[in-house]
Amino acid sequence: MKRYTMNIQRLFVATLLLISPIISQAQDAKAAAILDAMSKKYQSFSSFTAAFNYGSDAGVITTKGGKYHLKLAGQEVFNDGKTVATYVKEANEVNISTNDPASNEFSPANIYNIYKNGYSYKLVEAGKAGNAVIDLTPNKGKSSNVSKVRLTISQKDNTLKGWQITDKSGRVQHFKISKFTPNVAVADNQFTFNKARYPGVEVIDLRD
């Protein structure tokens, strides 16, 4: 069976969540205030579900207490904090791996907090349609293929509306939140892959 090398978890983490500046005297104070307000907003939620568009693909993510369930481009990712299961619908296979705590910095559960480490930021636009636009650039010495991240944040409710990620080759990836629901009722088993719900699935265990 053909193995699919695309890993939605890595794609989402490396794109949606590579938005992390470090606060210092050289940072833009207005941008810092907006980012801090966004962080405070998301930290107040016990859980949330966000529907988003990534290019021509539509995705949905639900997160709670560091766990998340992601659906995007014919794949599902289940992360219960210990194990990560990536299910590929077309191949009817699931890859099981151990959750790497070091990668949690960039997990969907930390989207509101990771801006605090590794990037410089600047407010480039405010007021248009009630939104603020902030550019993040990697600090000198940071190992990253990202050259710029542009965030659009609502100044009305301090939520992230969309973002663009430009890599060093000039390729731009676009994300846009289409619906956001905070404090959703979600059972913990939603973050664990249940083989019984996927008849005939091939399980590929990548754990040591």
Secondary structure by P-SEA (a helix, b strand, c coil): cccccccaaaaaaaccccbbbbbcccccaaaaaaaaaaaaaaaacccbbbbbbcccccbbbbbcccccccccccbbbbbcccbbbbbbccccbbbbbcccccccccccccccccccccccccccccccccbbbbbbbbcccccccccbbbbbbbccccccccbbbbccccbbbbbbbccccccccccccccccccccccbbbbbbccc
